[in-house]
Amino acid sequence: MHQPAASPCPDTEIRYWYEHIAYRSLTAAGSEIDKIERHSARTPAEAIRQIRLTVRALIATLPSEERKRALSWAEGGGCVGAVAALHRGEPCGFSLSHHRAWLEWTVHPYYAFHTPETRQLPLVPRWTQPAHHNTHRRRATTMTSPINWQKSSFSGSDAEIKCVELAHVDGRILLRESEAPDTVVTTDRAKLRAFILGVKAGEFDHLV
């Protein structure tokens, strides 16, 4: 089994960032999130174990088809494949519909930076290549698709022009500068929407 590349800095180590997002409905946008849980795990097995425990607790309340999918993932090859993907440095995820709500779990490797206070800070997700994301929901952007970066039309069409680029991947908003494509900042749609509203209101005009 391939292991992720070693950390690029002696003060960092590879950890695994777990997120569980519950949307209020099957068509919920990022601003309609009901609950978010986030944890940092030391190993792929620890991160996937957290998803398995949560999914198992829901199985008895799921409709027939979703129960089969949940059992297949939690007790079959789905979770094994997820652990293998994390060992390869790839993200992974799983999703279910539950009482008109939509539940998503994602895990991705990241570099944890040790500050003098010994706190762990998630840095750039190590998304080295697309991973399979088990979902049948049209709203979700699966991780099997390549990242489609988008820039403002005001940046011009010249490839040499430096600009800020955004993308939407698996419920997250990614942001980078074109001259530093390997440095990616992640946020969610609700935070981006609040920022855009502030831009439209002129709150950041003094910065340009």
C-alpha positions in Angstrom: 0.0 0.0 0.0 1.4 3.4 -0.9 2.0 5.9 1.9 1.4 9.6 1.5 4.5 11.7 0.8 6.5 12.7 3.8 5.7 16.1 5.4 7.6 19.0 3.7 8.6 20.6 7.0 10.1 19.1 10.2 7.5 20.9 12.3 4.5 19.3 10.5 3.0 15.8 10.3 0.3 14.2 8.3 -3.1 14.1 10.0 -6.6 13.3 8.7 -9.4 15.9 8.8 -12.9 14.4 9.4 -16.1 16.4 8.8 -19.7 15.4 9.2 -22.2 17.8 7.7 -26.0 17.5 8.1 -28.2 19.4 5.7 -31.8 20.2 6.5 -33.1 18.8 3.2 -32.0 16.9 0.1 -31.7 20.2 -1.8 -30.1 22.2 0.9 -27.5 24.8 0.0 -24.5 25.6 2.1 -26.5 28.2 4.1 -29.0 25.5 5.2 -26.5 23.4 7.2 -28.1 22.0 10.3 -25.0 20.6 12.0 -21.2 20.3 11.4 -18.8 18.1 13.3 -15.1 18.3 12.7 -12.2 16.2 14.2 -8.6 15.5 13.5 -7.5 11.9 13.5 -3.9 10.6 13.7 -4.5 7.6 11.3 -6.8 6.7 8.4 -8.3 3.9 10.4 -9.2 6.2 13.3 -10.9 8.7 10.9 -12.9 6.0 9.1 -13.9 4.4 12.4 -15.6 7.6 13.4 -17.7 7.5 10.2 -18.6 3.8 10.8 -19.7 4.4 14.3 -22.0 7.2 13.2 -23.4 5.3 10.3 -24.1 2.2 12.4 -26.0 4.3 14.9 -28.3 5.4 12.1 -28.9 2.1 10.3 -32.0 1.1 12.3 -33.8 4.4 11.3 -32.9 4.4 7.6 -35.3 3.4 4.8 -34.6 0.0 3.1 -32.4 1.2 0.2 -30.4 3.6 2.4 -30.0 0.8 5.0 -28.5 -1.5 2.4 -26.1 1.2 1.2 -25.1 2.0 4.8 -24.5 -1.6 5.7 -22.5 -2.2 2.5 -20.3 0.7 3.2 -19.8 0.3 7.0 -19.5 -3.5 7.0 -18.3 -4.2 3.5 -15.7 -2.9 1.1 -16.6 0.7 1.2 -14.8 1.6 4.5 -11.8 -0.6 3.5 -11.5 1.3 0.2 -11.8 4.6 2.1 -8.9 3.7 4.4 -6.8 2.7 1.4 -7.6 6.0 -0.3 -6.4 8.0 2.7 -3.2 5.9 2.8 -2.6 6.9 -0.8 -3.1 10.6 0.1 -6.5 10.9 -1.5 -9.7 12.2 0.1 -12.8 10.0 0.6 -16.4 10.4 1.7 -19.8 8.8 2.1 -23.4 10.2 2.1 -26.9 9.2 3.1 -30.5 10.6 3.0 -32.1 10.5 6.4 -35.6 11.6 7.3 -35.6 14.2 4.4 -32.2 15.4 5.5 -28.9 14.8 3.8 -25.8 13.6 5.7 -22.3 13.8 4.3 -19.0 12.5 5.8 -15.6 13.5 4.3 -12.0 12.8 5.3 -8.9 14.3 3.7 -5.2 14.2 4.7 -3.6 17.5 5.7 -0.4 18.8 7.2 -0.7 19.6 10.9 1.7 22.4 11.8 3.1 22.5 15.4 3.1 26.0 16.7 5.0 26.9 19.9 1.7 26.3 21.8 1.6 22.8 20.3 -1.7 23.4 18.6 -2.7 21.5 15.5 -3.7 23.7 12.5 -5.1 22.2 9.3 -3.2 23.5 6.3 -3.5 22.7 2.6 -5.5 19.5 1.9 -3.3 17.0 0.2 -5.7 16.4 -2.7 -3.2 14.7 -5.0 -5.8 13.1 -7.3 -9.6 12.6 -7.5 -11.2 10.0 -5.2 -14.5 8.1 -5.6 -17.3 9.6 -3.5 -20.3 7.3 -2.9 -23.3 9.5 -3.5 -26.4 9.6 -5.7 -27.4 13.1 -4.8 -27.5 15.6 -7.8 -26.7 18.6 -5.6 -23.4 17.2 -4.4 -20.3 17.6 -6.5 -18.6 14.3 -6.4 -14.8 14.0 -6.0 -14.6 11.9 -9.2 -14.7 15.1 -11.2 -11.6 17.3 -11.8 -11.4 20.6 -10.0 -12.9 23.3 -12.2 -11.2 26.5 -11.2 -13.1 29.8 -12.0 -11.8 33.4 -12.1 -13.6 36.7 -12.4 -14.2 38.0 -15.9 -12.6 41.2 -14.8 -9.3 39.4 -14.6 -9.2 39.2 -18.4 -8.5 36.3 -20.7 -4.7 36.5 -20.8 -3.2 33.4 -19.1 -0.3 35.5 -17.8 -2.6 37.8 -15.7 -2.4 37.0 -12.0 -5.8 36.4 -10.4 -7.7 34.8 -7.6 -9.5 31.5 -8.6 -12.3 29.6 -6.8 -13.8 26.2 -7.2 -16.5 24.1 -5.6 -15.6 20.5 -4.5 -17.6 18.2 -2.4 -19.5 20.9 -0.5 -16.4 23.1 0.0 -15.2 26.3 -1.6 -11.6 26.3 -2.6 -9.6 29.5 -3.2 -6.1 30.0 -4.6 -3.9 32.5 -6.4 -3.0 31.6 -10.0 0.7 32.3 -9.4 0.7 29.9 -6.4 -1.7 27.0 -7.4 -0.4 24.6 -4.8 -1.5 26.8 -1.9 -5.3 26.3 -1.4 -7.6 27.8 1.2 -10.9 26.1 2.0 -14.1 27.5 3.3 -17.8 26.8 2.9 -20.6 28.4 0.9 -22.2 30.2 3.8 -18.9 32.1 4.6 -18.3 32.9 1.0 -21.8 34.2 0.6 -21.3 36.5 3.6 -18.1 37.8 2.2 -19.6 38.5 -1.3 -22.5 40.4 0.4 -19.9 42.5 2.2 -18.1 43.2 -1.1 -21.3 44.2 -2.8 -22.0 46.5 0.1 -18.7 48.2 -0.3 -17.2 47.1 3.0 -13.9 46.3 1.4 -13.6 49.2 -1.0 -10.8 50.7 1.1 -8.5 47.7 0.3 -8.4 48.3 -3.5 
